[in-house]
Amino acid sequence: MALVEQNYTPDYLTGDRRERAIVLHMVLSLVVGMALGIVGALLSYGPHLIYSLYEPYAFILLVVVVGRTASGLGWATLASALATLGPIVSLLAASIFGSGAQTLSLGSDGAVLNLVLVTLVSFGLLSYFTKREDLRGDIAAGSLAGLVAATGIDKSLPGGVEYVPGFWPWNALIVTVFALGLLLSLRQGGARARSALVALITVSTCFLFFVGL
C-alpha cells in the first residue's frame, strides 16, 4: 500500500498569516488608542464644547471599528480593552505631567475609570455581534446606536452627570448624526428598520432614566 504524504505547508502558512493579523490588530488597537488619547489631551486645553464632542465619541468610534474587525469574540474583547486602555494611559499621563488643562474625564477617578473601561469594551462587543445577519445582530446594532445617542442626551440635560452647557442643540445634533451613521453603516435592508426600533427603545429608556422617571 502506497503512503500518501500530506503537504501541511499551505495550512501552516494560512495559520501563520492569521496569527500575524491578530497580533497586528492588537498592536494597532493599543497604538491608535494612545494616539487618540494624546489628541484628546491637547484638545482639553481648548474650548470645552469641542473636547466634549471628541471625548468619548472618538474612542467609541475606535472600539466600534476594533470590535467589528476582530476575528473572534475573545479577540474582540481583548482588542476593545486595549483600544480603551490606550487613551486612558495617554490621558492619565497628561493629567500627571500637564497642568492647566480641563479635567480629563477618562482618568478622573478609579470608579469612573472602571466604568469607562467596561462601557467601551461593551461597545466593542456589541460591534462584534453586529456582524451577525440575524435578529441578534439587529439588536446589537440598535443597542449600540441607541447608547451612543443616549450619551448625547446626558450631556444635553441640565442636572445630568455629564451635562455640558451649550451642548444643545448643535453638538447634540452631531451626536445624533453619528449614531444614525453607525446604524446605517452596520445594517442593511430591513435589518435597519429593526435596529432603528431597538435604538429608539434604548434611547427612550435612557431618557426616562436620566429624567428620574
ROSE-4610 file (N, C-alpha, C; in Angstrom, 1 decimal, always signed):
// ROSE-4610
residu = [M/M/M/A/A/A/L/L/L/V/V/V/E/E/E/Q/Q/Q/N/N/N/Y/Y/Y/T/T/T/P/P/P/D/D/D/Y/Y/Y/L/L/L/T/T/T/G/G/G/D/D/D/R/R/R/R/R/R/E/E/E/R/R/R/A/A/A/I/I/I/V/V/V/L/L/L/H/H/H/M/M/M/V/V/V/L/L/L/S/S/S/L/L/L/V/V/V/V/V/V/G/G/G/M/M/M/A/A/A/L/L/L/G/G/G/I/I/I/V/V/V/G/G/G/A/A/A/L/L/L/L/L/L/S/S/S/Y/Y/Y/G/G/G/P/P/P/H/H/H/L/L/L/I/I/I/Y/Y/Y/S/S/S/L/L/L/Y/Y/Y/E/E/E/P/P/P/Y/Y/Y/A/A/A/F/F/F/I/I/I/L/L/L/L/L/L/V/V/V/V/V/V/V/V/V/V/V/V/G/G/G/R/R/R/T/T/T/A/A/A/S/S/S/G/G/G/L/L/L/G/G/G/W/W/W/A/A/A/T/T/T/L/L/L/A/A/A/S/S/S/A/A/A/L/L/L/A/A/A/T/T/T/L/L/L/G/G/G/P/P/P/I/I/I/V/V/V/S/S/S/L/L/L/L/L/L/A/A/A/A/A/A/S/S/S/I/I/I/F/F/F/G/G/G/S/S/S/G/G/G/A/A/A/Q/Q/Q/T/T/T/L/L/L/S/S/S/L/L/L/G/G/G/S/S/S/D/D/D/G/G/G/A/A/A/V/V/V/L/L/L/N/N/N/L/L/L/V/V/V/L/L/L/V/V/V/T/T/T/L/L/L/V/V/V/S/S/S/F/F/F/G/G/G/L/L/L/L/L/L/S/S/S/Y/Y/Y/F/F/F/T/T/T/K/K/K/R/R/R/E/E/E/D/D/D/L/L/L/R/R/R/G/G/G/D/D/D/I/I/I/A/A/A/A/A/A/G/G/G/S/S/S/L/L/L/A/A/A/G/G/G/L/L/L/V/V/V/A/A/A/A/A/A/T/T/T/G/G/G/I/I/I/D/D/D/K/K/K/S/S/S/L/L/L/P/P/P/G/G/G/G/G/G/V/V/V/E/E/E/Y/Y/Y/V/V/V/P/P/P/G/G/G/F/F/F/W/W/W/P/P/P/W/W/W/N/N/N/A/A/A/L/L/L/I/I/I/V/V/V/T/T/T/V/V/V/F/F/F/A/A/A/L/L/L/G/G/G/L/L/L/L/L/L/L/L/L/S/S/S/L/L/L/R/R/R/Q/Q/Q/G/G/G/G/G/G/A/A/A/R/R/R/A/A/A/R/R/R/S/S/S/A/A/A/L/L/L/V/V/V/A/A/A/L/L/L/I/I/I/T/T/T/V/V/V/S/S/S/T/T/T/C/C/C/F/F/F/L/L/L/F/F/F/F/F/F/V/V/V/G/G/G/L/L/L]
num = [1/1/1/2/2/2/3/3/3/4/4/4/5/5/5/6/6/6/7/7/7/8/8/8/9/9/9/10/10/10/11/11/11/12/12/12/13/13/13/14/14/14/15/15/15/16/16/16/17/17/17/18/18/18/19/19/19/20/20/20/21/21/21/22/22/22/23/23/23/24/24/24/25/25/25/26/26/26/27/27/27/28/28/28/29/29/29/30/30/30/31/31/31/32/32/32/33/33/33/34/34/34/35/35/35/36/36/36/37/37/37/38/38/38/39/39/39/40/40/40/41/41/41/42/42/42/43/43/43/44/44/44/45/45/45/46/46/46/47/47/47/48/48/48/49/49/49/50/50/50/51/51/51/52/52/52/53/53/53/54/54/54/55/55/55/56/56/56/57/57/57/58/58/58/59/59/59/60/60/60/61/61/61/62/62/62/63/63/63/64/64/64/65/65/65/66/66/66/67/67/67/68/68/68/69/69/69/70/70/70/71/71/71/72/72/72/73/73/73/74/74/74/75/75/75/76/76/76/77/77/77/78/78/78/79/79/79/80/80/80/81/81/81/82/82/82/83/83/83/84/84/84/85/85/85/86/86/86/87/87/87/88/88/88/89/89/89/90/90/90/91/91/91/92/92/92/93/93/93/94/94/94/95/95/95/96/96/96/97/97/97/98/98/98/99/99/99/100/100/100/101/101/101/102/102/102/103/103/103/104/104/104/105/105/105/106/106/106/107/107/107/108/108/108/109/109/109/110/110/110/111/111/111/112/112/112/113/113/113/114/114/114/115/115/115/116/116/116/117/117/117/118/118/118/119/119/119/120/120/120/121/121/121/122/122/122/123/123/123/124/124/124/125/125/125/126/126/126/127/127/127/128/128/128/129/129/129/130/130/130/131/131/131/132/132/132/133/133/133/134/134/134/135/135/135/136/136/136/137/137/137/138/138/138/139/139/139/140/140/140/141/141/141/142/142/142/143/143/143/144/144/144/145/145/145/146/146/146/147/147/147/148/148/148/149/149/149/150/150/150/151/151/151/152/152/152/153/153/153/154/154/154/155/155/155/156/156/156/157/157/157/158/158/158/159/159/159/160/160/160/161/161/161/162/162/162/163/163/163/164/164/164/165/165/165/166/166/166/167/167/167/168/168/168/169/169/169/170/170/170/171/171/171/172/172/172/173/173/173/174/174/174/175/175/175/176/176/176/177/177/177/178/178/178/179/179/179/180/180/180/181/181/181/182/182/182/183/183/183/184/184/184/185/185/185/186/186/186/187/187/187/188/188/188/189/189/189/190/190/190/191/191/191/192/192/192/193/193/193/194/194/194/195/195/195/196/196/196/197/197/197/198/198/198/199/199/199/200/200/200/201/201/201/202/202/202/203/203/203/204/204/204/205/205/205/206/206/206/207/207/207/208/208/208/209/209/209/210/210/210/211/211/211/212/212/212/213/213/213]
x = [+0.9/+0.0/+0.9/+0.6/+1.5/+1.1/+2.1/+1.8/+1.7/+0.7/+0.5/+0.9/+1.9/+2.3/+1.4/+1.0/+0.1/+1.0/+0.8/+1.5/+0.8/+1.4/+0.8/+1.2/+2.1/+2.6/+1.6/+0.6/-0.5/-1.2/-1.6/-2.3/-1.5/-0.2/+0.7/+0.8/+1.0/+1.1/-0.2/-1.3/-2.6/-2.7/-2.4/-2.4/-1.5/-0.3/+0.7/+0.3/-0.3/-0.8/-2.0/-2.8/-3.9/-3.4/-2.4/-1.8/-1.2/-0.5/+0.2/-0.9/-2.0/-3.0/-3.6/-3.8/-4.4/-3.5/-2.2/-1.2/-1.2/-1.2/-1.2/-2.4/-3.6/-4.8/-4.7/-4.1/-4.0/-3.1/-1.9/-1.0/-1.6/-2.3/-2.9/-4.0/-4.7/-5.8/-5.2/-4.1/-3.4/-2.8/-2.0/-1.3/-2.2/-3.3/-4.2/-5.0/-5.3/-5.9/-5.1/-3.8/-2.9/-2.8/-2.7/-2.7/-3.9/-5.1/-6.3/-6.3/-5.8/-5.7/-4.8/-3.7/-2.8/-3.5/-4.3/-5.0/-6.1/-6.7/-7.7/-7.1/-5.9/-5.2/-4.9/-4.5/-4.3/-5.5/-6.6/-7.9/-8.5/-8.1/-8.6/-8.2/-7.2/-6.7/-7.6/-8.3/-9.1/-10.6/-11.5/-12.9/-13.5/-14.2/-14.8/-15.8/-16.5/-17.5/-16.9/-15.8/-15.1/-14.5/-14.0/-13.5/-14.6/-15.8/-16.9/-17.4/-17.2/-17.5/-16.5/-15.2/-14.1/-14.2/-14.4/-14.4/-15.8/-16.5/-15.9/-16.1/-16.6/-17.1/-15.9/-14.7/-13.6/-13.2/-13.3/-12.9/-14.0/-15.2/-16.3/-16.2/-15.8/-15.6/-14.5/-13.4/-12.3/-12.7/-13.4/-13.8/-14.8/-15.6/-16.6/-15.8/-14.8/-14.1/-13.3/-12.7/-11.9/-12.8/-13.9/-14.8/-15.3/-15.7/-16.2/-15.2/-13.9/-12.9/-12.2/-12.6/-11.9/-12.3/-11.4/-11.6/-12.4/-12.7/-13.4/-13.9/-14.8/-15.3/-14.2/-13.4/-12.3/-11.4/-11.0/-10.1/-10.8/-12.1/-12.9/-12.8/-12.9/-12.9/-11.5/-10.4/-9.1/-8.7/-9.1/-8.8/-9.5/-10.8/-11.5/-10.9/-10.5/-9.8/-8.5/-7.8/-6.5/-6.8/-7.8/-8.2/-8.7/-9.3/-9.7/-8.6/-7.7/-6.6/-5.6/-5.5/-4.6/-4.9/-6.1/-6.4/-6.4/-6.7/-6.7/-5.3/-4.3/-2.9/-2.4/-2.8/-2.4/-2.9/-4.2/-4.9/-4.4/-4.1/-3.6/-2.2/-1.4/+0.0/-0.2/-1.1/-1.3/-1.7/-2.6/-3.1/-2.0/-1.0/+0.1/+1.2/+1.5/+2.6/+2.2/+0.9/+0.4/-0.3/-0.5/-1.2/-1.9/-3.1/-3.9/-4.9/-4.9/-5.9/-7.2/-8.2/-9.5/-9.5/-10.4/-10.5/-10.5/-9.6/-9.6/-10.5/-11.7/-12.7/-12.4/-11.7/-11.4/-10.5/-9.7/-8.8/-9.1/-10.4/-10.7/-10.6/-11.1/-11.0/-11.2/-11.0/-11.0/-12.3/-13.4/-14.7/-15.1/-14.8/-15.1/-14.3/-13.0/-12.1/-12.6/-13.1/-13.6/-14.9/-15.7/-17.0/-16.7/-15.8/-15.4/-14.9/-14.0/-13.4/-14.5/-15.4/-16.5/-17.4/-17.7/-18.7/-18.1/-16.8/-16.2/-16.0/-15.6/-15.4/-16.8/-17.8/-19.2/-19.5/-19.2/-19.5/-18.7/-17.5/-16.7/-17.3/-17.9/-18.5/-19.8/-20.6/-21.8/-21.5/-20.4/-20.0/-19.6/-18.9/-18.6/-19.8/-20.9/-22.1/-22.9/-22.6/-23.3/-22.9/-21.9/-21.5/-22.5/-23.3/-24.3/-25.5/-26.0/-27.1/-28.5/-28.6/-29.8/-30.4/-31.4/-32.1/-31.1/-30.2/-29.3/-28.3/-28.0/-27.1/-27.9/-29.2/-30.0/-30.1/-30.3/-30.4/-29.1/-28.0/-26.7/-26.5/-26.8/-26.6/-27.5/-28.8/-29.7/-29.3/-28.9/-28.5/-27.2/-26.3/-25.1/-25.4/-26.2/-26.6/-27.4/-28.3/-29.1/-28.3/-27.3/-26.5/-25.6/-25.1/-24.3/-25.2/-26.4/-27.3/-27.7/-27.8/-28.1/-27.0/-25.8/-24.7/-24.9/-25.4/-25.7/-26.8/-27.8/-28.9/-28.4/-27.5/-27.0/-26.2/-25.5/-24.7/-25.6/-26.8/-27.7/-28.6/-29.0/-30.0/-29.3/-29.8/-29.3/-29.5/-28.5/-28.5/-28.0/-27.7/-27.2/-25.7/-25.3/-24.0/-22.9/-23.1/-22.1/-22.6/-23.5/-24.1/-23.0/-23.1/-22.2/-23.0/-22.9/-23.6/-23.3/-24.4/-24.2/-24.2/-24.3/-24.2/-25.4/-26.6/-27.8/-27.9/-28.3/-28.7/-27.7/-26.6/-25.8/-24.9/-24.3/-23.5/-24.3/-25.5/-26.4/-26.8/-27.0/-27.3/-26.2/-25.0/-23.8/-23.8/-24.0/-24.0/-25.1/-26.3/-27.4/-27.0/-26.4/-26.0/-25.0/-24.1/-23.1/-23.7/-24.8/-25.5/-26.2/-26.8/-27.5/-26.6/-25.4/-24.4/-23.9/-23.8/-23.4/-24.5/-25.8/-26.9/-26.9/-26.7/-26.8/-25.6/-24.4/-23.3/-23.2/-23.8/-23.7/-24.8/-26.0/-27.1/-27.5/-28.2/-28.7/-30.1/-30.8/-32.1/-33.1/-33.9/-34.9/-34.3/-33.1/-32.4/-32.3/-32.2/-32.1/-33.3/-34.5/-35.7/-35.8/-35.4/-35.5/-34.5/-33.3/-32.3/-32.7/-33.3/-33.8/-34.8/-35.7/-36.7/-36.0/-35.0/-34.3/-33.6/-33.0/-32.3/-33.3/-34.5/-35.5/-35.9/-36.1/-36.4/-35.3/-34.1/-32.9/-32.8/-33.0/-32.9/-34.0/-35.2/-36.4/-36.2/-35.6/-35.4/-34.3/-33.3/-32.2/-32.7/-33.6/-34.2/-35.0/-35.8/-36.6/-35.8/-34.6/-33.7/-33.1/-32.6/-32.0/-32.9/-34.1/-35.0/-35.6/-35.3/-35.7/-37.1/-37.6/-39.0/-38.9]
y = [-1.2/+0.0/+1.2/+2.1/+3.3/+4.3/+5.0/+6.0/+7.3/+8.1/+9.4/+10.5/+11.3/+12.3/+13.5/+14.1/+15.3/+16.5/+17.5/+18.7/+19.7/+19.9/+20.8/+22.3/+22.6/+23.9/+25.0/+24.8/+25.8/+26.1/+25.0/+25.2/+26.0/+25.7/+26.4/+27.8/+28.1/+29.5/+30.3/+29.6/+30.3/+30.6/+29.6/+29.9/+31.0/+31.0/+32.0/+33.4/+33.5/+34.8/+35.3/+34.3/+34.7/+35.2/+34.5/+34.9/+36.2/+36.5/+37.8/+38.9/+38.6/+39.6/+39.9/+38.9/+39.1/+40.0/+39.6/+40.4/+41.9/+42.1/+43.4/+44.2/+43.5/+44.1/+44.5/+43.7/+44.1/+45.3/+45.3/+46.4/+47.7/+47.6/+48.8/+49.4/+48.5/+48.9/+49.7/+49.3/+50.0/+51.3/+51.2/+52.4/+53.5/+53.1/+54.1/+54.7/+53.9/+54.4/+55.4/+55.1/+56.0/+57.3/+57.2/+58.4/+59.3/+58.7/+59.4/+60.0/+59.4/+59.9/+61.2/+61.1/+62.3/+63.5/+63.2/+64.3/+64.8/+63.9/+64.4/+65.2/+64.9/+65.7/+67.1/+67.2/+68.5/+69.3/+68.6/+69.3/+69.8/+69.1/+69.5/+70.9/+71.5/+72.8/+73.8/+73.4/+74.3/+74.4/+74.9/+75.0/+73.7/+73.8/+72.6/+71.9/+72.7/+72.1/+71.2/+71.6/+70.8/+69.5/+69.6/+68.5/+67.5/+68.1/+67.2/+66.4/+66.9/+66.1/+65.0/+65.4/+64.4/+63.3/+63.6/+62.6/+62.4/+61.3/+60.0/+59.4/+60.3/+59.7/+59.3/+59.9/+59.4/+58.0/+57.8/+56.5/+55.4/+55.9/+55.0/+54.5/+55.4/+55.0/+54.0/+54.2/+53.3/+51.9/+51.8/+50.4/+49.8/+50.6/+50.0/+49.4/+50.1/+49.6/+48.3/+48.4/+47.3/+46.1/+46.3/+45.1/+44.5/+45.4/+44.9/+44.1/+44.5/+43.8/+42.7/+42.4/+41.3/+39.9/+39.0/+37.7/+36.7/+37.1/+36.2/+37.0/+36.4/+37.1/+37.4/+36.4/+36.7/+37.7/+37.7/+38.7/+40.1/+40.1/+41.4/+42.0/+41.1/+41.6/+42.2/+41.4/+41.9/+43.1/+43.2/+44.4/+45.6/+45.4/+46.5/+47.1/+46.1/+46.5/+47.3/+46.9/+47.5/+48.9/+49.0/+50.3/+51.2/+50.7/+51.6/+52.0/+51.1/+51.4/+52.4/+52.4/+53.3/+54.7/+55.3/+56.7/+56.9/+55.9/+56.1/+56.3/+55.6/+55.7/+57.1/+57.6/+58.9/+60.0/+59.9/+60.9/+61.0/+59.8/+59.8/+60.5/+60.1/+60.7/+62.2/+62.7/+64.1/+64.8/+64.2/+64.8/+64.8/+63.9/+63.9/+64.9/+65.0/+65.8/+67.2/+67.3/+68.6/+69.4/+70.7/+71.5/+72.6/+72.9/+74.0/+73.4/+72.2/+71.6/+71.4/+71.3/+70.9/+69.5/+69.2/+67.8/+66.8/+65.8/+64.7/+63.6/+63.5/+62.7/+61.2/+60.8/+59.3/+58.9/+59.9/+59.5/+60.2/+60.6/+61.5/+60.7/+59.5/+58.7/+57.2/+56.4/+54.9/+54.4/+54.9/+54.4/+54.8/+56.0/+56.5/+55.7/+55.4/+54.7/+53.3/+52.6/+51.3/+51.3/+52.3/+52.4/+52.6/+53.5/+53.8/+52.6/+51.9/+50.7/+49.6/+49.4/+48.4/+48.8/+50.1/+50.7/+50.6/+51.0/+51.0/+49.6/+48.7/+47.3/+46.7/+47.0/+46.6/+47.1/+48.3/+48.8/+48.0/+47.6/+46.8/+45.5/+44.9/+43.6/+43.7/+44.7/+44.9/+45.1/+45.8/+46.0/+44.6/+43.8/+42.5/+41.7/+41.7/+41.0/+41.5/+42.8/+43.3/+42.6/+41.8/+41.0/+39.9/+39.6/+38.6/+39.1/+38.3/+38.7/+38.4/+38.0/+37.6/+38.6/+38.3/+39.2/+39.7/+38.8/+39.2/+40.3/+40.3/+41.3/+42.6/+42.6/+43.8/+44.4/+43.6/+44.1/+44.7/+44.1/+44.6/+46.0/+46.1/+47.4/+48.5/+48.1/+49.1/+49.5/+48.6/+48.9/+49.9/+49.6/+50.4/+51.8/+51.9/+53.3/+54.0/+53.3/+53.9/+54.4/+53.6/+54.0/+55.2/+55.3/+56.4/+57.7/+57.6/+58.7/+59.1/+58.2/+58.5/+59.3/+59.1/+59.9/+61.3/+61.6/+63.0/+63.6/+62.7/+63.2/+63.6/+62.8/+63.0/+64.3/+64.6/+65.9/+67.1/+66.9/+68.0/+68.4/+67.4/+67.7/+68.3/+69.5/+70.1/+69.2/+69.0/+68.1/+66.8/+66.5/+65.2/+65.0/+63.8/+63.5/+64.1/+64.1/+64.6/+65.9/+66.6/+67.8/+68.8/+69.3/+70.3/+71.5/+72.7/+73.8/+74.2/+74.4/+74.8/+73.6/+72.3/+71.1/+71.1/+71.6/+71.6/+72.9/+72.9/+71.8/+71.2/+72.1/+71.7/+70.5/+70.5/+69.3/+68.1/+68.2/+67.1/+66.6/+67.5/+67.1/+66.3/+66.7/+66.0/+64.6/+64.4/+63.1/+62.2/+62.8/+62.1/+61.6/+62.5/+62.1/+60.9/+61.0/+60.0/+58.6/+58.7/+57.4/+56.9/+57.8/+57.3/+56.7/+57.4/+56.8/+55.4/+55.2/+53.8/+52.9/+53.3/+52.4/+52.0/+53.0/+52.8/+52.1/+52.2/+51.5/+50.1/+49.8/+48.4/+47.5/+48.0/+47.2/+47.6/+46.7/+46.9/+46.4/+47.0/+46.5/+46.6/+45.5/+45.5/+45.5/+45.0/+44.9/+46.3/+47.4/+48.7/+49.2/+48.8/+49.1/+48.5/+47.2/+46.5/+47.1/+47.4/+48.0/+49.4/+50.2/+51.5/+51.5/+50.4/+50.3/+50.0/+49.1/+48.8/+50.1/+50.9/+52.1/+53.1/+53.2/+54.1/+53.7/+52.4/+51.8/+52.1/+51.9/+52.2/+53.6/+54.5/+56.0/+56.4/+55.9/+56.2/+55.8/+54.5/+54.0/+54.8/+55.2/+56.0/+57.4/+58.0/+59.3/+59.3/+58.2/+58.1/+57.9/+57.2/+57.0/+58.4/+59.1/+60.4/+61.4/+61.5/+62.5/+62.0/+60.7/+60.2/+59.7/+59.2/+58.6/+57.1]
z = [+0.0/+0.0/+0.0/-1.0/-1.1/+0.0/+0.6/+1.5/+0.8/+1.2/+0.5/+1.5/+1.2/+2.0/+1.9/+3.0/+3.0/+3.3/+2.4/+2.5/+3.4/+4.6/+5.6/+5.4/+4.4/+4.3/+4.1/+3.2/+3.0/+4.3/+5.0/+6.3/+7.3/+7.3/+8.3/+7.9/+6.6/+6.2/+6.4/+6.2/+6.5/+8.0/+8.8/+10.3/+10.7/+10.1/+10.5/+10.1/+8.9/+8.5/+9.4/+9.8/+10.7/+12.0/+12.6/+13.8/+13.7/+12.6/+12.5/+12.4/+11.7/+11.5/+12.9/+13.7/+15.1/+15.9/+15.9/+16.7/+16.2/+14.9/+14.3/+14.7/+14.8/+15.2/+16.6/+17.5/+18.9/+19.1/+18.4/+18.5/+18.0/+16.8/+16.3/+17.2/+17.8/+18.8/+19.9/+20.4/+21.5/+21.1/+20.0/+19.5/+19.0/+18.3/+17.8/+19.0/+20.0/+21.2/+21.9/+22.0/+22.7/+21.9/+20.6/+19.7/+19.9/+20.0/+20.2/+21.6/+22.6/+23.9/+23.9/+23.2/+23.1/+22.5/+21.4/+20.7/+21.7/+22.4/+23.4/+24.5/+24.9/+26.0/+25.4/+24.2/+23.6/+23.4/+23.0/+22.9/+24.2/+25.3/+26.6/+27.0/+26.4/+26.6/+25.9/+24.9/+24.1/+24.6/+23.7/+24.1/+24.6/+25.7/+26.3/+25.4/+24.6/+23.7/+22.7/+22.2/+21.2/+21.8/+23.0/+23.7/+24.1/+24.4/+24.8/+23.6/+22.4/+21.2/+21.0/+21.2/+20.9/+21.9/+23.1/+24.2/+24.7/+24.6/+24.3/+22.9/+21.9/+20.7/+19.8/+19.8/+19.1/+19.6/+20.9/+21.4/+21.2/+21.2/+20.8/+19.4/+18.5/+17.1/+16.9/+17.7/+17.7/+18.1/+19.2/+19.7/+18.8/+18.1/+17.2/+16.0/+15.5/+14.4/+14.8/+16.0/+16.5/+16.7/+17.4/+17.6/+16.3/+15.4/+14.1/+13.3/+13.4/+12.6/+13.3/+14.5/+15.3/+14.7/+14.8/+14.2/+15.1/+16.3/+17.2/+18.4/+19.2/+20.4/+21.4/+21.7/+22.6/+22.2/+20.9/+20.4/+20.3/+20.1/+20.2/+21.6/+22.6/+24.0/+24.3/+23.9/+24.2/+23.4/+22.2/+21.3/+21.8/+22.2/+22.7/+24.0/+24.9/+26.1/+25.9/+24.9/+24.6/+24.0/+23.1/+22.5/+23.5/+24.6/+25.7/+26.6/+26.9/+27.8/+27.1/+25.8/+25.1/+25.5/+25.2/+25.6/+27.1/+27.9/+29.3/+29.8/+29.2/+29.6/+29.2/+28.0/+27.5/+28.3/+28.6/+29.4/+30.8/+31.4/+32.8/+32.8/+31.8/+31.7/+31.6/+30.7/+30.5/+31.8/+32.6/+33.8/+34.9/+34.8/+35.7/+35.4/+34.1/+33.7/+33.2/+32.9/+32.4/+33.5/+33.3/+34.3/+33.5/+34.1/+33.5/+32.5/+32.2/+31.2/+32.0/+31.2/+31.7/+32.2/+33.1/+33.7/+32.6/+32.7/+31.7/+32.3/+31.8/+32.5/+32.5/+31.5/+31.4/+32.6/+33.1/+34.2/+35.5/+35.7/+36.8/+38.2/+38.2/+39.5/+39.1/+40.1/+39.9/+39.4/+40.1/+39.7/+38.3/+37.9/+36.5/+35.6/+35.9/+35.1/+34.8/+35.8/+35.7/+34.8/+35.1/+34.3/+32.8/+32.6/+31.2/+30.5/+31.2/+30.6/+30.2/+31.2/+31.0/+29.8/+29.8/+28.8/+27.4/+27.2/+25.9/+25.4/+26.3/+25.9/+25.5/+26.2/+25.9/+24.5/+24.2/+22.8/+21.8/+22.1/+21.1/+20.9/+22.0/+21.9/+21.1/+21.3/+20.6/+19.1/+18.8/+17.4/+16.8/+17.6/+17.0/+16.6/+17.5/+17.2/+16.1/+15.7/+14.5/+13.2/+13.2/+12.0/+11.7/+12.7/+12.6/+11.7/+10.9/+10.0/+10.5/+11.7/+12.3/+13.3/+14.0/+14.9/+16.0/+16.5/+17.5/+17.0/+15.7/+15.1/+15.1/+14.7/+14.7/+16.1/+17.1/+18.5/+18.9/+18.5/+18.9/+18.3/+17.0/+16.3/+16.8/+17.1/+17.6/+19.0/+19.8/+21.2/+21.2/+20.3/+20.2/+19.8/+18.7/+18.2/+19.3/+20.0/+21.0/+22.2/+22.6/+23.7/+23.4/+22.1/+21.7/+21.7/+21.2/+21.2/+22.6/+23.5/+24.9/+25.6/+25.2/+25.8/+25.5/+24.3/+23.9/+24.7/+25.1/+25.9/+27.3/+27.8/+29.2/+29.2/+28.1/+28.0/+27.8/+27.3/+27.0/+28.1/+29.0/+30.0/+31.2/+31.6/+32.9/+34.1/+34.9/+36.0/+35.7/+34.4/+34.1/+34.6/+34.7/+35.2/+34.4/+33.0/+32.1/+31.4/+32.1/+31.5/+31.0/+29.8/+29.2/+28.8/+29.4/+29.0/+27.5/+26.7/+25.3/+24.4/+25.0/+24.2/+23.2/+23.7/+22.9/+22.2/+20.9/+20.1/+19.1/+18.8/+17.6/+18.0/+19.1/+19.4/+19.6/+20.2/+20.3/+18.9/+17.9/+16.6/+15.9/+16.2/+15.6/+16.2/+17.5/+18.1/+17.5/+17.3/+16.7/+15.3/+14.5/+13.1/+13.2/+14.2/+14.4/+14.7/+15.6/+16.0/+14.7/+14.0/+12.8/+11.7/+11.7/+10.7/+11.1/+12.4/+12.9/+12.5/+12.7/+12.4/+10.9/+10.0/+8.6/+8.0/+8.7/+8.2/+8.7/+9.8/+10.4/+9.9/+9.4/+9.0/+7.6/+6.9/+5.6/+5.4/+4.5/+4.2/+5.3/+5.5/+6.5/+7.9/+8.0/+9.3/+9.9/+9.1/+9.6/+10.3/+9.8/+10.5/+11.9/+11.9/+13.2/+14.2/+13.7/+14.6/+15.0/+14.1/+14.4/+15.6/+15.5/+16.6/+17.9/+17.9/+19.1/+19.6/+18.7/+19.1/+19.7/+19.2/+19.7/+21.1/+21.3/+22.7/+23.6/+23.2/+24.1/+24.5/+23.5/+23.8/+24.7/+24.5/+25.3/+26.7/+26.9/+28.2/+29.0/+28.3/+28.9/+29.2/+28.4/+28.7/+29.9/+30.1/+31.3/+32.5/+32.4/+33.5/+33.8/+32.8/+33.1/+33.8/+33.4/+34.0/+35.3/+35.7/+37.0/+37.1/+36.0/+36.0/+36.1]
